[in-house]
Amino acid sequence: RANRVAKAMRVMDRLYPSYQRDVREFIERDPLRTARERLDRARLGLRARERTVLLVCHSRGGGAERHLREETRRLQEAGQGVFFLRPVRGDGALARLCDHTSTALPNLGDFVLAQAEGLAELLRALGIGRIQVHGTIDFEVEAPAHIARLASLAGAVLEVMLHDYQAICPRINLADERGRYCGEPDEKGCDACLASNGNRYGLTSIRAWRAPQARLIAAADRLVVPNADVSERLERYFPGRGIEVVPHE
């Protein structure tokens, strides 16, 4: 087969010398990209409802993903549309929008969270009036602040569901190198822990981590945690936010 293809291409090159160049230039120019993107946006629009919610979460599975699926089912049973915003694998600065079926939308493209205007315009077009944040792990450090701005630009109600201690520490579980409770030291102690025990972001400053988390929490119209323990701990770091305790199913 390879020999036949090579022979056929030599014939094409002889009969149509500009063929391969024209194909290459067409691919690079991609004049149909806008049309394909409009099609993917229309496909998304078919999933929208009079009330539509955007769920922001990681793609790691586990308890948060299970809760996300339960929430999706609850929303759909109430007649609401559901979309997901997830981090792009390997690049936490990018976000990918999809419907609850995770149907591939290859022409929609990925969105730069720091440049929220384009994504906000699409959310408005889809009629998304509420954004639920179920975790920003695997997004970049500044992502919580970007999501707060996105909600403002989209004119959407912002609900932040905290399933763990990520807002306090990038190591998430408040455990030291032995897997035991770290004791929640002061900022100097946290910086030493980050430096010695590491974290997926390479941070050595706990302030650099908590600042964008604080912006998301401050912007939230509703802040929900699964139990009293999470509420009590968060209150020490982000006081006066009126945290609501709603146990998982």
Disulfide bonds with the S-S distance in Angstrom:
none
